[in-house]
Amino acid sequence: LAKTTQPISMDSYEGQEVNITCSHNNIATNDYITWYQQFPSQGPRFIIQGYKTKVTNEVASLFIPADRKSSTLSLPRVSLSDTAVYYCLVGRYSSASKIIFGSGTRLSIRP
Amino acid sequence: DAGVTQSPTHLIKTRGQQVTLRCSPKSGHDTVSWYQQALGQGPQFIFQYYEEEERQRGNFPDRFSGHQFPNYSSELNVNALLLGDSALYLCASSVMDSNQPQHFGDGTRLSIL
């Protein structure tokens, strides 16, 4: 099973760049890395997905080193509305039973 | 284009009762997975349906069962409800054998009294 390890919580301020790192030492060759954001009483919302190197979209960047044993989600210029729980997942969705949600990283943004 | 929709949004039941939750997947998706999320924890995988069959199952008792219909929508049934079944139940849809990520609905909040 593709288990991930990420910080339980992080604090930052509006306008700062936030980087959340996730460790996934037993990632398999065919596994993808996916990050979700979740607000209270809502379902997880897809942020970004990657396989290797760097991926960027309109809300975030994902950095993946060559050994793929970790990944870093980068949120540029955060705002109060970025306060949420962020989950790092590893796997293939055709094998959903092998994808494990940990407890996520609780990100708190202050004014 | 509607995303994943779930009904009802909230539900209150008593111990021993049975409940049915419903999910309509995102347009173009053929696979539905169900998750249970207790307060303060990450979602836990219950099972996955594809081609109207249960394909994978997590560590949940057989009180939890499901169904997928020809239009890809799905139901989650829970029998003999326990207090510990109180949780947010999430449905996620995806395309089988693709690398596309799952898309989640906003869940059904089930409270057991």
Interface residues (C-beta under 8 A of the other chain):
Chain A: Y32 T34 Y36 S41 Q42 G43 P44 R45 F46 Q49 Y51 Y87 R92 Y93 S94 S95 A96 S97 I99 I100 F101 G102 S103 G104
Chain B: V4 T31 S33 Y35 G40 Q41 G42 P43 Q44 F45 Q48 Q56 R57 G58 L88 L90 A92 S94 M96 D97 S98 N99 Q100 P101 Q102 H103 F104 G105 D106 G107 R109
